[in-house]
């Protein structure tokens, strides 16, 4: 009985850990996408030598 309890607790821990890691990866991808978009906007708005 105790073994089943510990196994269930460990399985629940692994599930929480995997979910947290997935959320961390999604947040990173979201931040990376926002960063790339910001860099593209800045690049488009950057004056070139011809426009100076």
N, C-alpha and C positions, 0 to 999 in steps of 0.2 A: 504494500500500500504506500509506504513512504517513497519507494522508488518511483512509482507512478506519479506521485505528487511532485517530486523533484524533476522528473522528466517533463511534466506538463509546465512547470515553472520555467524550466530552461527553454522549452519550445516557445513559450510566450515571450521570453526575453529575446530570443533570436528573431521572432517575428517583429517585435518592437524595434530592434536594432536594424533590421532590414528596411523597415518602413522609414525610419529616421534617415538612414543612408540614402534612400531613394528621394526623400524630400530635399536632402542636402544637395544631391546632384541636380534636381530640377531647379532649385533656387540658383545654383551656379550657372546653369544653362540660361536661365532668365536674365541674370545679371550680365552674362557674357553677350547675349543678344542686344541688351540695352546699351552696353558699352560699344559694341560694333556699330550700332545705329548712330550713336552720338559721334563716333569718330568719322563716320561717313558724312554726317551733317557738317561737322567742323571742316572736313576736307573740301566739301562743296562750297562752303562759305569763305574759305581761305583765299585771300587775294593772291593772284599770280603776278609774275614780273610784268606781264603784258598789261595788267589792269592798274598798275601803280602809277 
